[in-house]
C-alpha cells in the first residue's frame, strides 16, 4: 500500500462523526521546495505515545524530518485545528 492510501485509510478510521470536525490532517508546501504534513493525533490511539525525532537527508532535495509536538505548544496561528 502506498503512503497516501495508508494515510487516507488511517484518517477514515479516526472519523467517528465528531473527531473529524475538530482534528485532522493538513498537507502543504514548503518554499525550499518540499511538503509539510501535520497530523493532529488528539483522541487517536497514537496520542501520547513516544515518538523519536527522525531526520533522513539523502540529498539536498531528498530529505525527511519528522517530530512530535503537543498541540498546546503550537502557536494558535500554526495549528491545523
N, C-alpha and C positions, 0 to 999 in steps of 0.2 A: 504494500500500500504506500502510495507516495505521501509526502508530508502534508500537503494541503488537504488531501482526502482524510488523513488521520485527524487533522485539526477540525475539519468540518464535523466528523463523527463525534469527537470529544465535545465540541460545542453543543451539538444536538443532544448529547447525553446529559448535559447540565441543565438544559431548558426544562423547566417544570411549571411554566405559566407565570412564574414570579422572578426567578433568578435572572432571566434574560432581559428583564426591564431595568435591573439595577447594576448589572455587571456584564462583562463580555470581553471581546477581543477587538483590538484596534490594529490595523496594518497601515503603515505609512511609509513614506520615502525619506531618505536622508540626503544631505547635499554633497556627499563625498564619493560617488553615489552609493546607495545601499538601501536596505529595508529596515524598518523598525516594527517589531511585533510586540504589543503589550497585551498581556493576558491577566485579567483580574480573577484571581483564584478564590476570592471570598466565597464561602459556602460550598466549596468543592472538596473532594477527598484529598486534594493536594495542599489545601490551606494549612499552613503551619509546618509542613514537612521540611526537613533540612534540604538545602539546595546549595551546592558549592558553585561559586562563580566559574564560568567556563570562558576560556579565551583561546581561540584557534586562529592563527594567522598564517595561511598558506602562501599568499602573495599579497601585493598591495590592494588588489581588487577581489580577493577570495579570502574572506575572513568571517569570523563569528564571535561575538561577545554576548554572553548571557549572564544575568544575575537576577536576584530576587530582592524586592524591597516591600516593606509593609505599606499598604495603601495609605495609612495615616502619615507616612513620612514623605509622601509625594506631594509637592505643592499643588493646590487645587487647579491651577491653570494647566497642569500636565496630566491630570487624572483622566482616565478613559471614561469612567462613570463614578 
